Amino acid sequence: MDRWAGKVAVVTGASSGIGAGIAKDLAKAGMVVVGLARRVERVEALKADLPESARSRLHAVKCDVSKEENIQQVFQWVEKKFGGVDVLINNAGILRQTDLLEAGNAQILRDTLDVNVVGLVLCSQIAYQSMKKRSVDGHIVHINSVVGHKVVDFPQFNVYPATKHAVTAITETMRNEMRNAGSKIKVTSISPGAVSTEIIPDAMLGAGHPMLEAEDISEAVLYVLGTPPRVQVHELIIKPVGEKF
């Protein structure tokens, strides 16, 4: 991680769970971290968990990645204050329980697609252009899911697996575009199994499913970022021991 010291990382969905863990660990690793979230006060509160030397490197910024104008404004602020983005962690994601074929849930479906797919792509577009403009060999990391590779039989996942399958395809599309452009910017998909966070349905928590912890995914992010420039970890699947999926 030494080459990222002082560089700028944007982490979406940084208010809790995986995003909060990543934001804290990147700040402790010496990066300037911009933690984006709708609940910005929770990102600000993360500073209490950091060593004093790292607290000033974490910046909490309010952002709803389902809104294009909001994304544009935030990344313009990052460019003005810090010069641009070197690392983007696309962590923001939502899972709202409903049956796919249930009538009257169109807004839930749209919200899920807007955050999990459209917001991810829009943030990636801006970050990539920032890296390209400054000739930075940066890194874009998508926090995907095992259900982005296999649809599991679990009630009321609705379009969530579809959005994560989209992330898998988007990662490959980005890699192809970057290669065709002669870019050395990396893109990585990290696909966890069940992680003990707020997004996990109560039915899964109550059934005693094996769970990863947020720190397990944060450590994976540090690993992929820490690889040499010649190495691109394209897909990393992480499951808790004993998971059935």
Beta strands, then each sheet from edge to edge (+ up, - down):
strand 1: 8-12
strand 2: 32-37
strand 3: 58-62
strand 4: 87-90
strand 5: 139-143
strand 6: 186-192
strand 7: 235-238
sheet 1: 3+ 2+ 1+ 4+ 5+ 6+ 7+
end
